[in-house]
Amino acid sequence: MDIGKTHHHVAAVDGDGRLVYSRRVANDETALLAVMAEVSTHGRPACWAVDVTTGLSALLLTLLWRRQVQVRYVSGTVAFHMAAAFAGENKTDARDAVVIAQTIRMRPDIPVLEPTDRLLAELTVLTGYRADLVGQRVATLFRLQELLTGISPALERAVDLNRKGPMMVLACWQTPAAIRHAGVDRITALLRRGHVKNAIQVAEAMVAAARQQTVTLPGQRAAAVVVGQMATEILALEQRIAAVDDLIAEQLDQHQLAPIIGSLPGMGALLTAELLVHTAGMTEYDSPAKLAAHAGLAPVSRDSGTVSGNHRQPRRFHRRLRHILWIYATASVYAEIAHRLGWLELDRALSAAELEQLSTDVGKWVTQDRALPEVIETFGPPSLWIGGTNPFCPKTLAYTTAEPGHDLTCFHLWNDFADTPAGAGLQGVHPEPVVLAVRHRPGMFPDSFSFTPEGLHRRPTADQRSVAFRSTVWIFHGDRARYASGVFDTLEAALAWAAEHQVTGTLAEYANGGAYDITVSEGRFTPSKAHHGTADHVAAFGPGLRHFHLTDGCQD
């Protein structure tokens, strides 16, 4: 079925691909039931298929699932490419419906849609609504910044408009003259009623910026009216977003997987809800590898003829799902960046002497296997706890001072769910998370860790570590040139040289060593054919790393 807002188009084909039914039907329960009955007269359908899974098809899908009919999802991208396999260039609802029907006849790999439970359906609505509200807030904020710059550039520079305090002030006073007239005391009183932190500092900054400008700019009066309305609208949007967040948290409390996912570092209520929504409650994947492939985290092969072992980033993947997993993976790195920028609110701040003593003692302390309770008993509560309280999941404990310039000493702990017989309940590999490594030394990232015996046991082998730490060079090979004409330590240096000389050719990354041997040792290529590893195969083997095509010194 080709899905529409008010009407759908139904097309049915038999096993030989002959069209046996085609009709336009209203998106109405009575009409849809009538069409299902008519289609059944041509024989019980093997399955139905739709090209939309949002609210437009909700009524149809519910009726089909109640009749225990198999429903498959033919995405718009698949339908578009499949349409090229049929004669003609017409684009009509009837033809689209036939293409969808022919697609599920010829392709048994098309995914099956399963009924969505109540919790996931409600989370889908709430997360989508929240995304709309955030989009409205961002668009309004950008327009407000533009208008405020037209009133007073100094005022726009002086405050962070992503904060509640400046927005409350702009909702009341928008021009430099009005802010000067209001004064520090009135603005401070307003901010304190709104429970704004650092109310005095915000008020003083805005008044000081207002005193820098005494002239009135063209269009200021109208712009001030619009800025006041926009500031009020943004404050209301923030309240609505907060209310939706509360509803999402309430729904998550009822989902059985929410405590497990939420215990992962960086996975708050919103990311947990979005992950459940975009993965259908984690039911669409048979293995972690399929989840990684759907999120675009697994490389895809690009081999041809005797050239093998080439991998590139995928182009078709679930972008929102990859964004969620990327935020989760980089949460602990954000912690150190946030601390250096002064954004991090610590649960406990150590003195400089305490941090130095901890970094000195921990090297000997990790020579034995340690568990989470021993970390707390020896070094006290952490400055920052990354990861939930679930004892079966990994977490990171960080210790530091209130001084942003000081490094974090991070204890990386690991645990996982153990394989247990059915009905035995959840158990961990260890009773409590165990310490694998502590990052406490300055210098290069790989050299800053001390490992426990358990960490050394689980540490990747040298060949596996070489994927991340093996040094590489960049080699330029000009078009129609017989030999390479440039070797560079960094990509930046290579691109600068290419731009300077306006050369045309290929810039490729190579690891130190033989491309075939390195790729096999890192597990990126597995010999599986008779010619793999022969002299000709090794001589023609590509590095499978990054490469760029340059034209006149610029990337294509």
C-alpha positions as CSV (number, residue, x, y, z in Angstrom):
1,M,0.0,0.0,0.0
2,D,1.2,3.5,-0.9
3,I,0.3,5.5,2.2
4,G,-1.2,9.0,2.1
5,K,-2.8,11.4,4.6
6,T,-6.4,11.1,3.5
7,H,-6.3,8.2,1.1
8,H,-4.1,5.2,0.5
9,H,-3.7,3.2,-2.7
10,V,-3.8,-0.6,-2.6
11,A,-2.3,-2.9,-5.2
12,A,-2.1,-6.7,-5.0
13,V,0.0,-9.1,-7.2
14,D,0.0,-12.8,-7.4
15,G,3.0,-15.2,-7.2
16,D,3.8,-14.6,-10.9
17,G,3.8,-10.8,-10.5
18,R,0.4,-10.2,-12.3
19,L,-1.6,-7.3,-10.9
20,V,-4.9,-8.7,-9.5
21,Y,-6.2,-5.7,-7.5
22,S,-5.7,-1.9,-7.5
23,R,-7.9,0.6,-5.7
24,R,-7.7,4.0,-4.0
25,V,-9.2,3.8,-0.4
26,A,-10.0,6.4,2.2
27,N,-8.0,6.4,5.5
28,D,-11.1,5.3,7.3
29,E,-11.8,2.2,9.4
30,T,-14.9,1.1,7.4
31,A,-13.3,1.6,4.0
32,L,-10.1,-0.2,5.0
33,L,-12.0,-3.2,6.4
34,A,-13.9,-3.3,3.1
35,V,-10.7,-3.4,1.1
36,M,-9.2,-6.1,3.2
37,A,-12.3,-8.2,2.6
38,E,-12.1,-7.6,-1.2
39,V,-8.5,-8.5,-1.3
40,S,-9.1,-11.7,0.5
41,T,-11.4,-12.8,-2.3
42,H,-8.4,-13.2,-4.5
43,G,-6.8,-15.6,-2.1
44,R,-5.4,-15.0,1.4
45,P,-2.5,-12.5,1.0
46,A,1.0,-13.8,1.9
47,C,1.7,-10.4,3.5
48,W,0.9,-6.7,3.3
49,A,3.5,-3.9,2.9
50,V,3.6,-0.2,3.6
51,D,6.1,2.6,2.9
52,V,5.3,4.7,5.9
53,T,5.3,3.6,9.6
54,T,4.3,7.0,11.2
55,G,0.8,8.1,12.3
56,L,-0.4,8.2,8.7
57,S,-0.5,4.4,8.7
58,A,-1.4,3.8,12.3
59,L,-5.0,3.0,11.7
60,L,-4.2,0.6,8.8
61,L,-1.4,-1.2,10.8
62,T,-3.6,-1.7,13.8
63,L,-6.4,-3.2,11.7
64,L,-4.0,-5.5,9.9
65,W,-2.3,-6.7,13.2
66,R,-5.7,-7.4,14.7
67,R,-6.4,-9.7,11.8
68,Q,-3.0,-11.4,12.5
69,V,-1.7,-10.4,9.1
70,Q,2.1,-10.2,8.4
71,V,3.1,-6.6,7.5
72,R,6.4,-5.6,6.0
73,Y,8.1,-2.2,5.7
74,V,9.4,-1.0,2.3
75,S,11.3,2.2,3.0
76,G,11.1,5.1,0.6
77,T,14.7,4.6,-0.4
78,V,14.1,1.0,-1.3
79,A,10.9,1.8,-3.2
80,F,12.7,4.6,-5.1
81,H,15.5,2.3,-6.3
82,M,13.2,-0.6,-7.1
83,A,11.0,1.6,-9.3
84,A,13.9,1.9,-11.7
85,A,13.6,-1.8,-12.4
86,F,10.2,-1.4,-13.9
87,A,9.3,0.1,-17.3
88,G,8.1,3.7,-17.5
89,E,8.9,6.9,-15.7
90,N,5.4,7.7,-14.4
91,K,5.1,8.7,-10.7
92,T,1.6,7.9,-9.5
93,D,0.2,6.5,-6.3
94,A,-1.0,3.4,-8.2
95,R,2.4,2.7,-9.7
96,D,4.1,3.2,-6.3
97,A,1.7,0.7,-4.8
98,V,2.6,-1.8,-7.5
99,V,6.3,-1.3,-7.0
100,I,5.8,-1.9,-3.2
101,A,3.9,-5.1,-3.9
102,Q,6.4,-6.4,-6.4
103,T,9.3,-5.6,-4.0
104,I,8.0,-7.8,-1.2
105,R,7.3,-10.5,-3.8
106,M,10.9,-10.6,-5.0
107,R,12.7,-9.7,-1.8
108,P,12.1,-11.9,1.2
109,D,14.7,-9.8,3.2
110,I,12.3,-6.9,3.6
111,P,11.8,-6.3,7.4
112,V,8.6,-7.4,9.1
113,L,6.8,-4.8,11.2
114,E,5.7,-6.0,14.7
115,P,3.0,-4.4,16.8
116,T,4.3,-1.6,18.9
117,D,3.5,-1.8,22.7
118,R,1.8,1.0,24.5
119,L,5.0,2.3,26.2
120,L,7.0,2.5,23.0
121,A,4.2,4.2,21.1
122,E,3.9,6.8,23.9
123,L,7.6,7.3,24.0
124,T,7.7,7.8,20.2
125,V,5.1,10.6,20.5
126,L,6.8,12.3,23.4
127,T,10.3,12.2,22.0
128,G,9.0,13.5,18.6
129,Y,7.1,16.3,20.3
130,R,10.2,17.2,22.3
131,A,12.3,17.4,19.2
132,D,9.8,19.7,17.6
133,L,9.9,22.0,20.7
134,V,13.7,22.1,20.7
135,G,13.7,22.9,17.0
136,Q,11.3,25.8,17.7
137,R,13.4,27.1,20.5
138,V,16.6,27.0,18.4
139,A,15.0,28.8,15.5
140,T,13.5,31.5,17.8
141,L,16.8,31.9,19.6
142,F,18.8,32.4,16.4
143,R,16.3,35.1,15.2
144,L,16.4,36.7,18.7
145,Q,20.2,36.9,18.6
146,E,20.1,38.6,15.1
147,L,17.5,41.2,16.3
148,L,19.4,41.9,19.6
149,T,22.6,42.5,17.6
150,G,20.6,45.1,15.7
151,I,19.7,46.8,19.0
152,S,23.0,46.5,20.9
153,P,25.9,44.4,19.7
154,A,27.6,44.9,23.1
155,L,24.5,43.5,24.9
156,E,24.4,40.4,22.7
157,R,28.1,39.7,23.3
158,A,27.9,40.2,27.1
159,V,25.5,37.5,28.0
160,D,24.8,33.8,27.2
161,L,21.3,33.7,25.7
162,N,21.2,29.9,26.3
163,R,20.8,30.8,30.0
164,K,17.5,31.5,31.8
165,G,18.7,34.8,33.5
166,P,19.4,36.9,30.4
167,M,16.2,35.7,28.7
168,M,14.2,36.8,31.8
169,V,15.7,40.3,31.5
170,L,15.1,40.6,27.8
171,A,11.4,39.6,28.3
172,C,11.1,42.8,30.5
173,W,13.7,45.2,29.1
174,Q,15.2,45.0,25.6
175,T,17.1,48.2,24.8
176,P,20.2,49.7,26.4
177,A,18.3,52.7,27.7
178,A,15.6,50.5,29.3
179,I,18.3,48.2,31.0
180,R,20.2,51.2,32.3
181,H,17.0,52.7,33.7
182,A,16.1,49.4,35.4
183,G,19.5,49.3,37.1
184,V,21.3,46.4,38.8
185,D,19.1,46.2,41.9
186,R,15.8,45.8,40.0
187,I,17.3,43.3,37.5
188,T,18.8,41.3,40.4
189,A,15.5,41.2,42.3
190,L,13.8,39.9,39.1
191,L,16.4,37.2,38.6
192,R,16.3,36.1,42.2
193,R,12.5,35.6,42.0
194,G,13.2,33.3,39.1
195,H,15.8,31.4,41.2
196,V,18.6,32.3,38.8
197,K,22.2,31.5,39.9
198,N,24.7,34.3,40.0
199,A,21.9,36.9,39.7
200,I,24.1,39.8,40.7
201,Q,26.8,39.0,38.2
202,V,24.3,38.6,35.3
203,A,22.6,41.9,36.2
204,E,26.0,43.8,36.4
205,A,27.1,42.3,33.1
206,M,24.0,43.4,31.3
207,V,24.0,46.9,32.8
208,A,27.7,47.3,32.0
209,A,27.0,46.3,28.4
210,A,24.0,48.7,28.1
211,R,26.2,51.6,29.3
212,Q,28.6,51.0,26.4
213,Q,26.0,52.3,23.9
214,T,24.1,55.6,24.0
215,V,22.9,55.9,20.4
216,T,19.6,54.5,19.1
217,L,19.9,52.2,16.0
218,P,17.4,52.2,13.1
219,G,14.3,50.0,13.7
220,Q,15.1,49.6,17.4
221,R,11.6,50.2,18.7
222,A,10.0,47.5,16.5
223,A,12.9,45.1,17.2
224,A,12.6,45.6,20.9
225,V,8.9,44.6,20.8
226,V,9.7,41.5,18.8
227,V,12.7,40.6,21.1
228,G,10.5,40.9,24.2
229,Q,7.9,38.5,22.6
230,M,10.5,36.1,21.5
231,A,12.2,36.0,24.9
232,T,8.8,35.2,26.5
233,E,8.2,32.5,23.9
234,I,11.6,30.9,24.6
235,L,10.9,30.8,28.3
236,A,7.6,29.2,27.7
237,L,9.2,26.6,25.4
238,E,11.7,25.7,28.0
239,Q,8.9,25.1,30.5
240,R,7.1,22.9,28.0
241,I,10.3,21.0,27.2
242,A,10.8,20.4,31.0
243,A,7.2,19.1,31.3
244,V,7.8,16.7,28.4
245,D,11.0,15.5,30.0
246,D,9.0,14.7,33.1
247,L,6.5,12.7,31.1
248,I,9.3,10.8,29.4
249,A,10.9,9.9,32.7
250,E,7.5,8.7,34.0
251,Q,7.1,6.4,31.0
252,L,10.6,5.1,31.3
253,D,10.0,4.0,34.9
254,Q,7.6,1.4,33.5
255,H,9.9,-0.1,30.9
256,Q,11.9,-3.1,31.9
257,L,15.0,-2.2,29.9
258,A,15.2,1.4,31.1
259,P,17.2,0.7,34.3
260,I,19.8,-1.3,32.4
261,I,20.3,1.2,29.5
262,G,20.2,4.1,31.9
263,S,23.0,2.6,34.0
264,L,25.4,3.1,31.0
265,P,27.7,6.1,31.1
266,G,26.1,9.1,29.5
267,M,22.7,7.6,29.0
268,G,20.2,9.9,30.6
269,A,16.4,9.6,30.4
270,L,16.2,11.3,26.9
271,L,18.9,9.2,25.2
272,T,17.5,6.0,26.8
273,A,14.0,6.8,25.5
274,E,15.3,7.6,22.0
275,L,17.4,4.5,21.9
276,L,14.3,2.4,22.8
277,V,12.2,4.2,20.2
278,H,14.7,3.9,17.4
279,T,15.5,0.2,18.1
280,A,11.9,-0.9,18.8
281,G,12.7,-1.7,22.4
282,M,16.0,-3.5,21.4
283,T,14.0,-6.3,19.7
284,E,15.2,-5.7,16.0
285,Y,18.7,-7.1,16.3
286,D,20.0,-10.6,16.7
287,S,23.5,-9.5,17.7
288,P,25.5,-6.4,18.6
289,A,27.0,-6.5,15.1
290,K,23.6,-5.8,13.5
291,L,23.0,-2.8,15.9
292,A,26.5,-1.4,14.9
293,A,25.7,-1.9,11.2
294,H,22.3,-0.1,11.5
295,A,24.0,2.8,13.3
296,G,26.7,3.1,10.6
297,L,29.5,2.1,13.0
298,A,30.7,-1.0,11.1
299,P,32.8,-0.4,8.0
300,V,31.7,-1.8,4.6
301,S,33.9,-3.5,2.1
302,R,34.8,-1.9,-1.2
303,D,36.6,-4.7,-3.1
304,S,36.9,-5.3,-6.8
305,G,38.8,-8.0,-8.7
306,T,42.2,-8.6,-7.1
307,V,41.9,-5.5,-4.9
308,S,40.6,-6.6,-1.5
309,G,40.7,-5.4,2.1
310,N,39.4,-1.9,1.3
311,H,36.9,-0.6,3.8
312,R,35.0,2.7,3.9
313,Q,32.4,4.4,6.1
314,P,28.8,3.4,5.3
315,R,26.6,6.0,3.6
316,R,23.3,4.5,4.5
317,F,22.5,4.2,8.1
318,H,20.3,5.4,10.9
319,R,21.8,8.8,11.6
320,R,19.9,9.5,14.8
321,L,20.8,6.1,16.2
322,R,24.5,6.7,15.5
323,H,24.2,10.2,17.2
324,I,22.8,8.6,20.3
325,L,25.6,6.0,20.5
326,W,28.2,8.6,19.8
327,I,27.1,10.8,22.6
328,Y,27.1,7.7,24.9
329,A,30.6,6.7,23.9
330,T,32.1,10.2,24.4
331,A,30.5,11.0,27.7
332,S,33.6,10.4,29.8
333,V,35.7,12.5,27.5
334,Y,33.2,15.3,27.8
335,A,33.7,15.2,31.6
336,E,37.3,16.2,31.3
337,I,36.6,18.9,28.7
338,A,33.8,20.2,30.9
339,H,36.1,20.4,33.9
340,R,38.8,22.3,32.1
341,L,36.2,24.8,30.9
342,G,34.8,25.2,34.4
343,W,31.4,23.8,33.5
344,L,31.5,20.7,35.7
345,E,29.8,20.6,39.0
346,L,31.7,18.3,41.3
347,D,30.2,16.1,44.0
348,R,33.4,16.4,45.9
349,A,36.5,18.6,45.4
350,L,39.9,17.3,46.5
351,S,42.7,19.6,47.6
352,A,45.8,19.8,45.4
353,A,47.8,17.8,48.0
354,E,45.1,15.1,48.2
355,L,45.0,14.7,44.4
356,E,48.8,14.5,44.1
357,Q,48.9,11.9,46.9
358,L,46.2,9.8,45.2
359,S,48.0,9.9,41.9
360,T,51.2,8.8,43.6
361,D,49.7,6.0,45.6
362,V,47.4,4.5,43.0
363,G,50.3,3.0,41.0
364,K,51.0,0.5,43.7
365,W,47.4,0.1,44.7
366,V,46.4,-1.3,41.3
367,T,49.0,-4.1,41.4
368,Q,46.1,-6.2,42.9
369,D,42.6,-6.8,41.7
370,R,40.2,-4.2,43.2
371,A,36.4,-3.8,43.3
372,L,34.2,-0.8,43.6
373,P,33.8,-0.9,47.4
374,E,37.6,-0.8,47.8
375,V,37.8,2.3,45.7
376,I,35.3,4.1,47.9
377,E,36.9,2.8,51.1
378,T,40.4,3.8,50.1
379,F,39.9,7.1,48.3
380,G,36.5,8.2,49.5
381,P,33.5,9.3,47.4
382,P,34.5,10.4,43.9
383,S,34.3,13.9,42.5
384,L,32.3,12.6,39.6
385,W,30.4,9.3,39.1
386,I,29.9,8.4,35.5
387,G,27.4,5.6,35.0
388,G,24.5,4.4,37.1
389,T,24.4,2.4,40.3
390,N,23.6,-0.9,38.6
391,P,26.3,-3.3,39.9
392,F,26.3,-5.3,36.6
393,C,27.3,-2.4,34.4
394,P,30.6,-0.5,33.7
395,K,31.2,2.9,35.3
396,T,34.0,5.5,35.8
397,L,34.9,7.3,39.0
398,A,36.8,10.5,38.7
399,Y,38.8,12.4,41.3
400,T,40.0,16.0,40.9
401,T,40.2,19.5,42.5
402,A,38.0,22.5,42.0
403,E,40.8,24.0,39.9
404,P,39.9,23.6,36.2
405,G,43.6,23.3,35.3
406,H,44.0,20.1,37.2
407,D,43.7,16.7,35.5
408,L,41.1,14.0,36.5
409,T,42.3,10.8,37.9
410,C,39.8,8.2,36.5
411,F,39.1,4.7,37.8
412,H,37.6,2.6,35.0
413,L,35.5,-0.3,36.3
414,W,33.9,-3.1,34.5
415,N,31.2,-5.8,35.0
416,D,28.6,-7.5,32.8
417,F,25.6,-9.8,33.0
418,A,26.6,-13.4,33.4
419,D,25.0,-16.2,31.3
420,T,22.6,-17.9,33.8
421,P,20.0,-20.7,33.4
422,A,16.4,-19.6,32.7
423,G,14.7,-18.6,35.9
424,A,17.9,-18.1,37.8
425,G,17.6,-14.3,37.8
426,L,20.1,-11.6,36.9
427,Q,23.7,-12.2,38.0
428,G,26.9,-10.4,37.2
429,V,30.3,-11.8,36.1
430,H,31.5,-10.3,39.4
431,P,29.5,-9.4,42.5
432,E,30.6,-5.8,42.1
433,P,32.3,-3.9,39.3
434,V,36.1,-4.5,39.2
435,V,38.8,-2.0,38.4
436,L,40.4,-2.6,35.0
437,A,42.6,0.5,34.8
438,V,43.3,3.9,36.3
439,R,44.3,6.9,34.3
440,H,46.5,9.0,36.5
441,R,49.8,9.8,34.7
442,P,50.4,12.9,32.4
443,G,51.6,12.4,28.9
444,M,50.3,10.5,25.8
445,F,46.9,8.9,26.3
446,P,48.0,5.3,25.9
447,D,50.9,5.8,28.4
448,S,48.7,7.4,31.1
449,F,47.1,4.2,32.5
450,S,48.0,1.7,35.2
451,F,46.3,-1.7,34.9
452,T,45.1,-4.2,37.5
453,P,45.8,-7.9,36.8
454,E,42.2,-8.2,35.6
455,G,42.7,-5.2,33.3
456,L,45.9,-6.7,31.9
457,H,44.1,-10.0,31.3
458,R,41.3,-8.2,29.4
459,R,43.6,-5.7,27.7
460,P,43.7,-6.0,23.8
461,T,46.7,-7.7,22.3
462,A,49.5,-5.7,20.7
463,D,48.0,-6.4,17.3
464,Q,44.6,-5.3,18.4
465,R,45.9,-2.1,20.0
466,S,47.8,-1.2,16.8
467,V,44.4,-0.3,15.2
468,A,44.2,2.7,17.4
469,F,47.9,3.5,18.0
470,R,49.8,2.5,14.9
471,S,51.5,5.5,13.4
472,T,50.6,6.4,9.8
473,V,51.9,8.6,7.0
474,W,50.1,10.3,4.1
475,I,51.4,9.7,0.6
476,F,50.4,11.8,-2.5
477,H,50.4,10.2,-5.9
478,G,49.7,12.5,-8.8
479,D,47.4,11.7,-11.7
480,R,49.4,10.0,-14.6
481,A,52.5,10.0,-12.4
482,R,54.6,6.8,-12.1
483,Y,55.9,7.4,-8.6
484,A,54.6,9.1,-5.4
485,S,55.7,12.7,-5.1
486,G,55.0,13.5,-1.4
487,V,55.1,11.9,2.1
488,F,53.7,13.7,5.1
489,D,53.4,12.9,8.8
490,T,50.0,14.5,9.2
491,L,46.9,15.1,7.0
492,E,47.0,18.8,7.7
493,A,50.6,19.1,6.3
494,A,49.7,17.1,3.2
495,L,46.6,19.2,2.5
496,A,48.6,22.5,3.0
497,W,51.3,21.3,0.6
498,A,48.7,20.2,-2.0
499,A,46.9,23.6,-1.8
500,E,50.2,25.5,-2.1
501,H,51.2,23.6,-5.3
502,Q,47.6,23.1,-6.6
503,V,48.3,19.5,-7.5
504,T,45.8,16.9,-8.7
505,G,45.9,13.3,-7.6
506,T,45.2,10.9,-4.7
507,L,46.2,11.5,-1.1
508,A,46.2,8.2,0.8
509,E,46.9,7.1,4.4
510,Y,49.4,4.3,4.9
511,A,50.5,2.5,8.1
512,N,54.1,1.7,8.7
513,G,54.6,-1.8,7.4
514,G,53.1,-4.0,4.7
515,A,49.4,-3.2,4.0
516,Y,48.5,-6.8,3.7
517,D,50.2,-8.0,6.9
518,I,48.8,-5.0,8.9
519,T,45.3,-5.5,7.7
520,V,45.3,-9.2,8.4
521,S,46.8,-8.7,11.9
522,E,44.2,-6.0,12.8
523,G,41.3,-8.3,11.7
524,R,40.2,-6.0,8.9
525,F,40.7,-8.8,6.3
526,T,40.6,-12.5,6.6
527,P,42.2,-14.6,3.8
528,S,39.6,-16.9,2.4
529,K,40.5,-17.7,-1.2
530,A,43.4,-19.6,-2.8
531,H,45.0,-16.5,-4.2
532,H,44.9,-14.5,-0.9
533,G,48.5,-14.0,0.3
534,T,50.2,-14.8,-3.0
535,A,52.9,-12.5,-4.3
536,D,50.5,-10.8,-6.8
537,H,47.8,-10.4,-4.2
538,V,50.1,-8.9,-1.6
539,A,51.7,-6.6,-4.1
540,A,48.3,-5.2,-5.2
541,F,46.8,-5.0,-1.7
542,G,45.4,-1.6,-0.7
543,P,45.9,-0.2,2.8
544,G,42.1,0.1,3.4
545,L,42.6,3.4,5.3
546,R,41.4,7.0,4.5
547,H,42.1,8.5,1.1
548,F,41.1,11.7,-0.7
549,H,40.9,12.8,-4.3
550,L,42.4,16.2,-4.9
551,T,41.8,18.5,-7.9
552,D,44.0,21.6,-8.1
553,G,44.9,21.2,-4.4
554,C,41.2,21.0,-3.3
555,Q,39.3,17.9,-2.1
556,D,36.7,16.7,-4.5
